[in-house]
Amino acid sequence: MVRRVPADVGDTMENEAIGTFDVKLAPIGSGDGPISSMSIDKTFHGDLQGSSLGQMLAFRSGVEGSAGYVAMERVTAILGGRQGSFTLQHSGLMDKGAQSLTVVVVPDSATEGLTGLAGTMNIVVTPGRHDYQFRYTLPD
């Protein structure tokens, strides 16, 4: 069930979708260089029902717990009873174990019933589980 929460701006209502996802990552190419490339294949469960395909570039430094990654993934799903596709852009850093992650909907990337979608996704990884919290807006 999608929840509606007050947004920070005016009377706009922001929606919140929560759930889990399964992810398969696979190396692309030989991986001999300092920057690795991986394919992303996800299945979303919960308020966002669908799948995605994408690519990730990652670098792990020589310092324990320090790394970075960027990724783009194309999601095809049902959200709030509306079907369509959209693209998520990821930017993640680890600084000696301290993590930061930004995942946003690429502006004007949504199609069909999701046209006009904007939002951010929070991802929480625990052993054996990936949870998401997707805060978004959609035009009426």
Secondary structure as UniProt FT lines:
FT   STRAND          3..6
FT   TURN            10..11
FT   STRAND          13..27
FT   STRAND          36..46
FT   STRAND          48..60
FT   TURN            64..65
FT   STRAND          67..79
FT   TURN            80..81
FT   STRAND          82..95
FT   TURN            96..97
FT   STRAND          98..105
FT   TURN            107..108
FT   HELIX           112..114
FT   TURN            115..116
FT   STRAND          118..126
FT   TURN            127..128
FT   STRAND          129..137
//
